[in-house]
Amino acid sequence: MLTHANKTHNIPYKPKYGLFIWHMFLSIYENKLDKKGRVSVPASFRSYLSNLGYNGVICYPSFNNQSIESWPQDRIEKISNAIDSLNPFEEKKDYFATSILSESINLQFDSEGRILLTSKLLKHAKIKERILFVGQGKTFQIWEPAAFEKFRATARKKSNIHRSSLKWEKQFNN
């Protein structure tokens, strides 16, 4: 049984049998949507969710871009708590709850590691057949490939402009 992982530096632990335990969603994977709207979630993403004790993922239409946000249960609980901490009589509480919580759906993995994306989610992201799973650290996004390529080009330019805003601790300079 795999029980050890290096949580300090968010790097995978490689036991002697060659398997990795990841502590975040990394990389980009492409897959195809089947005729029923199902898609296989990358094995490393499923493994991470499984290690957190989840057999699925919470998805909602991004209000930042044309993608589907995909979060583990604990992350959606954190955002729910943040929304609950807002003044119940201010409109912004309702805006966030409506934009995130009411739009969220719990998608469970089937026996083959697939999720069934709703037509509403697919329409929002303009996904027809091909899908990109884009690791974002503690969450991931689901994109239509051409839309993601446009976003990636913009993100790289803006990241270069704003790179000094990242806080880099001395421990990482080694």
Secondary structure by P-SEA (a helix, b strand, c coil): ccccccccccbbbbcccbbbbbcccbbbbbbbbcccccccccaaaaaaaaaacccbbbbcccccccbbbbbcaaaaaaaaaaaaacccccaaaaaaaaaccccbbbbbbcccbbbbbcaaaaaaacccccccccccccbbbbbcaaaaaaaaaaaaaaaaaacccccccccccc
